[in-house]
Amino acid sequence: MNESQMTAAAGSALEDIIHARRSVRQYQPNVAIPDETLNEILELAAAAPSSWNLQHWRFLVIKDQARKDRIKAIAYGQQQVSDASVIVVILGDLEANKTAADLYEAQVAAGTLPQKVLDTLVGQIEAAYQNAQFARDEANKNAGLAAMQLMLAAKAKGYDTVPMGGFDPAALVRELNIPPRYFPVMMIPIGLAAAPARQTERLPLSTLVVNETF
Ligand SMILES: Cc1cc2nc3c(=O)[nH]c(=O)nc-3n(C[C@H](O)[C@H](O)[C@H](O)COP(=O)(O)O)c2cc1C
């Protein structure tokens, strides 16, 4: 295969994964995902793009059965939380500006970023993060990209997922001792399906797409 054929083959594999991913709500209990596979999934999720490359996501990984059972109650009794192998709570970083200096200083040290550019970037970022709503919007938006990538990566490794917003965030923060810098954006159970997902429909492009202007 030449390079463009390989790219096309990878493209069609990605299409298959996108179509195969569905929100699975019934999981085989007592299935362990090997740490190596889970780490590969998390690495792929973390390869998502982010504003200023601030990587506003953190992954709170829960495998302990008793803890999953307590989180099920926080998620209004949704059974998938107990039965899935792992729950990944995607956290958004409200202080992602604090990542900037360290991140860019490594690039300055490596000679790939001039100090002057670092100073300008850090100044812009600090100014933007004075606004708490901006910080929260950024965390939500960027963590969502990692969450999507995590679900596709899991599917590529043979595991199913369901994105979940149906939980009591304050109770989750208490249960998991989440510090104020972070907030739970989404919860993603990962595991092996015990029953297929419900089929869902999508709106047609004629509804979704606006060409040029409204
Ligand atoms: C932000 C978000 C929150 C969601 N919360 C829940 C949830 O709490 N429980 C649940 O069973 N499904 C939840 N879903 C899954 C949606 O119902 C599902 O993605 C949608 O119906 C489309 O189905 P599909 O994912 O199988 O394509 C959520 C999805 C998203 C993106």
PDBQT file of the ligand as one rigid body, heavy atoms in Angstrom, charges set to zero:
ROOT
HETATM    1  C1  LIG A 301     -23.257  15.437  27.533  1.00  0.00    +0.000 C 
HETATM    2  C2  LIG A 301     -24.041  14.146  27.438  1.00  0.00    +0.000 A 
HETATM    3  C3  LIG A 301     -24.711  13.686  28.552  1.00  0.00    +0.000 A 
HETATM    4  C4  LIG A 301     -25.395  12.465  28.510  1.00  0.00    +0.000 A 
HETATM    5  N1  LIG A 301     -25.941  11.958  29.658  1.00  0.00    +0.000 NA
HETATM    6  C5  LIG A 301     -26.445  10.698  29.646  1.00  0.00    +0.000 A 
HETATM    7  C6  LIG A 301     -26.842  10.070  30.859  1.00  0.00    +0.000 A 
HETATM    8  O1  LIG A 301     -26.746  10.632  31.957  1.00  0.00    +0.000 OA
HETATM    9  N2  LIG A 301     -27.321   8.816  30.797  1.00  0.00    +0.000 N 
HETATM   10  C7  LIG A 301     -27.439   8.127  29.631  1.00  0.00    +0.000 A 
HETATM   11  O2  LIG A 301     -27.890   6.987  29.656  1.00  0.00    +0.000 OA
HETATM   12  N3  LIG A 301     -27.060   8.686  28.447  1.00  0.00    +0.000 NA
HETATM   13  C8  LIG A 301     -26.549   9.945  28.442  1.00  0.00    +0.000 A 
HETATM   14  N4  LIG A 301     -26.095  10.504  27.261  1.00  0.00    +0.000 N 
HETATM   15  C9  LIG A 301     -26.136   9.716  26.017  1.00  0.00    +0.000 C 
HETATM   16  C10 LIG A 301     -27.122  10.254  24.975  1.00  0.00    +0.000 C 
HETATM   17  O3  LIG A 301     -28.440   9.914  25.357  1.00  0.00    +0.000 OA
HETATM   18  C11 LIG A 301     -26.759   9.658  23.600  1.00  0.00    +0.000 C 
HETATM   19  O4  LIG A 301     -25.466  10.065  23.250  1.00  0.00    +0.000 OA
HETATM   20  C12 LIG A 301     -27.714  10.070  22.493  1.00  0.00    +0.000 C 
HETATM   21  O5  LIG A 301     -29.023   9.592  22.760  1.00  0.00    +0.000 OA
HETATM   22  C13 LIG A 301     -27.279   9.559  21.127  1.00  0.00    +0.000 C 
HETATM   23  O6  LIG A 301     -27.142   8.153  21.163  1.00  0.00    +0.000 OA
HETATM   24  P1  LIG A 301     -25.773   7.429  20.789  1.00  0.00    +0.000 P 
HETATM   25  O7  LIG A 301     -24.714   7.956  21.716  1.00  0.00    +0.000 OA
HETATM   26  O8  LIG A 301     -26.037   5.962  21.025  1.00  0.00    +0.000 OA
HETATM   27  O9  LIG A 301     -25.443   7.727  19.364  1.00  0.00    +0.000 OA
HETATM   28  C14 LIG A 301     -25.452  11.727  27.288  1.00  0.00    +0.000 A 
HETATM   29  C15 LIG A 301     -24.791  12.229  26.169  1.00  0.00    +0.000 A 
HETATM   30  C16 LIG A 301     -24.071  13.394  26.244  1.00  0.00    +0.000 A 
HETATM   31  C17 LIG A 301     -23.306  13.843  25.036  1.00  0.00    +0.000 C 
ENDROOT
TORSDOF 0
